[in-house]
Amino acid sequence: MSRSDFDFESRLVPLLLAYAGQKGVAIDPLLAKYKLPTDVLAQQPGKVQLTTPVSTLPAVADELAAMLGDTHLGLSLSEWMPRGAYGVAEFLMRAGPTLRHSFENLTRFNAIIAPSQSFRFEELPTEARFHHVATQRPGAIGRHFQEYSSAIIAKTYVLLSGGAKPTRAWFTHGRPATLDLERLSAALQTSEFSFDEATNGFAFSSAVLDGPVTGGDAALYSFLEEHALTALSSRPRSDDLIDKLRHHVREALKQGEPNVERLATRLNMSGRTLQRRLSDLQTSFQEVLDLVRFDLARAYLKDARLDVSQVAYLLGYSELRAFDRAFRRWADKSPTEWRTQA
């Protein structure tokens, strides 16, 4: 596994292979190519949590998309996914008394639904937002699986709300050259999309949050919650070091170039310990810093009120040339070129 790779635990690859197998794709060559266990399809789809290098996810999805001639393979997977594939947490979401409970439980039981992804539910005065990203590196799972995740949760939202639709959706990947806007709109029930964002997700009116869930069942909800809590307690505690570090990096950028020793102090450890723990997670301080800067850079560049030199300053760069070099490394184009295309 390369330095830029990291282990990723999910149901996504087994689900996709099961779908492809039903479409007539020969699975054994893929198992050998990506060094996957030969019994990965022995259990019911969705019951297998598989840990692979994160780079395997977009690689398998892209290869199968080409084999099947499906430019939105993730959307096809979301339409096919068998009911109950996500177990007790899925049924808990469906049984809750209100939509607010449903989305709060998505984040509450994140670790048993998608342990290597981060879920975040955000409630504003008129809009509610659901965000999801690969925990260690937003966007790492690739376009097809990001579209799948948004589509499957948005579809559940529409079902539970009795037909309410999202108002907009967004993705960390760039606008696909093969984008089928009509198909994406049908899957996510909205025609408002943006790309190159810091997270993936969708928004909807907060007015529906206290509405009853279609098919909710109070007695079943209590039973399922007990089982979900048992399943959650049986999992090892996740290490949220990277999320905490990303937060402190964002704050430190307001004062200039972040310093690893100062940030380590805020995390109650030495700089050496921070670097070692990040190494154990197959990342580094510089990689986390770059990812935060790239996320913020894309957001700032979309704001026409900021010129490129102001963006560089907000990202803690003392000179524009340093920002330009870094952005070219991240995006293979200059900040000005990216802004024009975006």
N, C-alpha and C positions, 0 to 999 in steps of 0.2 A: 504494500500500500504506500502510495507516495505521500510526501510530507503535506501536500495540500488536500489529501483525502482524509476521511474519518469514517468510523463505523456508524451505520445508520440502521436502526431497528424499526421494522414496519411490516404491515401486511401487503404493501403495495406490489412488490415484485411477484409473490405467489398469486395474488389476485389477477394480475395482468397475464401471467403465464397460463392460469386456468382459463381465462377468457380466450387467449390466443389458441390454446389447445382445442377449445370447442369450435373455433373458426377453422380448424384443420391444419394449423401450423405444427410442424414437427418440433417438439420441445426438447428432446434429448440433446441435439447439437447446441442449443442455447445453454442448457445446464452445464455442459462440458466447457463451452467457451467462457462462461462467466464464473466457473468454479462454484456452482450452486449444488446443494445436496440433491441427490437423485430421487429422494422421497418427498420432495417439496410439494408435490401435488397429491400425496397419498391421503391427506385429510381434506375435509370439506373446505371449499374456498372461503378465505377470511379467517380461518381458525389457526393459521400458521403465522407466527411472528418470525421474520427472518432477518438476521443481522448480516449486512454486506457492506463493502466500501460504498460510500454515498455515490461515487461516480458510476456504480453499476446501474443505478435507477434510470438516469437519463439515457445511458447507453442502451439498455435493454428496451426502453420505451421507443427511442428513435429507430432502433433496428426493426422492431415489430411494426411500427407505424409505416415504415418503408415497405416491409413485406406484405402488409395488409392493404397498402394504398390508402391509409386513413390519416389525413392531415390533422385530425383532432381525436387521436386515439383515446386520450383521457376522458373526453366526453362520452365516447362509445362505452368505455369501461364503467362510467358512472351510471349509464342507462342499464347496463347488464348486471351490476353488482347485486348479488343475492341479498334479500332481506335478512337481517340478523348477522351479517358478516362481522359487525363490530361488537357483537355480544351484548352483555348486560348494560353497558353504558349507552349503546344505541337505543335499547328499549326503554331505558330510564328517560332519555330525552323525549321519546314519543309519549310517555305516560305522565309527564309532569303537568301540574295544574295550570301554569302559564308559560308563555314563550320566554319570559325572563328566566324562569327556572330552567328551561331547556338550554338556553345559551350559557347560563351560569354553570350548569352541569357539564357542558362541553369543556369548559376551561377547568372546572373542578376535577374532572376525571380524564384530563388530557393524557396523563401518563399511561392509562390502560387503553386509550383509543389510538393514540399516535405518539409513542414515547419519545421519538426523535424529532418531533415537530412541536412548536410552541403555538398555543392558541391564546387569543386575547379577545375579550368581549368588552367593548367600549360603549358607554351610554352617554349621549349628549342630549341637550334639551329637546331637539326635534329629530335627531337621527341616531340610530344605533348602528354599530359597526362590529363585524367579526373579522379578525385578522388571523392568518396562519402563515408560518414560515418554517423552514428547516432551522432547528435551534442554533446550530453552530455556524451556519452560513446561509443566509436567506437566498433562495433561488437555486440551491444546490441540487434539488431533486429534479429539476428540469420542467420544461413547459407542460408536457403531457400530464404529469402527476399533479402539477399545480392547478391545471384546469380541472382535473378529476376532483381534487379536494374541494375546490370552490363549488363545483357543480353539484356534488353529492350533498353538501351541507345546505346550499341554496335550495335544492329540490326538497329537502326535508323541511326547511323553513316554510316554503310555499304550501306544502302538505299540512303541516301542523297549524299554520295560521288560517287555514280555510281559504287560501287563494291569494293572500297578500303577496306582492312581488317586491324583489329588491329594487332599489332606485339606481344603483350603480355598482360597478365591480372594478377591481384593479389587480394587477399582477406585477411581480418583480421582473419577469422577462420582458424583452423588447417586443414591439409589435411584430408578430410573425409575418414573414413574406407570404405564407400560404393561408393567411387568416380567412376563415369563412365566417364573416360577421353574422350572417343570418343564423348559422348553426350555433354559434356561441351565444347569441341573444336568446335563442330558443331554450338552450340548456340552463342559462342563468336568469332567464326571465327579465332581462333588462337590455337596453341598447346603449347604455352609457358605460364605456370602458376607458381605462387608462393603463399605460404600460410603463416599465422602468420605474416602478414604485418601490418603496422600502419593504413593503409586505404584500402578501396576496390577501384578498378578502372581498367582502361586499357590504353594502349598507342598506338599511331599510328604515321605515318610519318608526320612531320610538313610541308612537301612539298605540301600536299593536302589542307592546310588550306585556301589558297586563291582561290581554285577552286570553280566554281559555284555549287550551290546546285541543285541537280536533282529535277526538279519540282518547283524551286524557283519562286516567283511572287512578284515583287517590289511593286505593288499597294496593293496587299493583305497584304504584310508585314507591310506597313505603317499603314493600318487599324488595324491589329492585335496588333501592338506595342502600339497603343493608348489605346486599350482595356486592354492589359496586364498591362500597367502603372496604369490605373484606378483600376484594381483589386489589384495590389500591394499596392497602396496608401490606400486602404480600410482596409488592414490588420494592426493589431497593430504591432508596431516595435518589432522585435525580440531582446531578450537580449543576446548579444554576450559576456557576461562576462566570460563564461567558456572558449571560444576560446581565449580571451585575456589572461586569467590566464594561460592557457596551454602554450601559447607563452612565457610568462614571466618566468614560471617554467623552461622551456627548457634553457632559457638564464641563469637563476640563478644556475642551476646544474653545470655550468662550474666553479663556484666558491665554490662548496660544497653543504652542506645541505641547501635547500631553507628555508627562514624564512617568515612566514605569514605576519608579520608586515611590513617588507621591501617590499614584493610584493604588499601588500595593498597600500602602499605609491605610488608605481609606477602606480597603478590604480586610484590614487587620492581619496583614502578613508582610513578610519581607519581599523585596523585589525578586530575590532569588527563588523564594518559595512560589511566588506567582508564576514566574517563568517555568518552573518545574511542573506545576499543576497544569498549566496550559499545554506544555509538551505532552503530558499524559493524555490530554484530550485531543492530541494530534493537531494542535494549532500553536500560535505564538502571539505575543503582544502586538507585533507589527502587523500580523494578518488581521487581528481583531480591529486594530486602529484603521487599517486600510478599508476594511468592509464598512465600518461606521462612516468614514469619510466619503466613500463612494455612494452610500445611501443618501447622506446629506447633500452631497454635491448634485445628485440628480434632482433632488427636491428643490434646491436653491436655483439651479439652472432653469427650472421651469417657471421661475418667478421673473417676469420681464423687468421688474423694478430693480433687480440686482445686476450690475455688470460683472464680468468674469473676475476682475480684480477684487471686488467685494466678496464674491463667493470664496476666493482663495483666502481672504482674511478671516472669514467666518469659519473656515476649516482649519485655522491655526497655522497657515503657511505665511512665512515672512516675506516671500517674494512670489510673483506670478509664475515664473519659470518652473519653480519646484512643483506647483500645482499642475501646470500643464504637462510636465513629464509624468507625474503620478497618474493623472487622468488618462493619458494615452496608454499607460500600462494596464489600467483597469478596463478601458472601453475600446481600445484600438483606434481611437480618434481623439481629436482635440476637444476641449470643452465647448468651444465655439461651434465646431462641426456637429457635436452631439446636440447642442441646443437648437441648431437650425433644423436638424432632422426630427427632433422630438416635437 
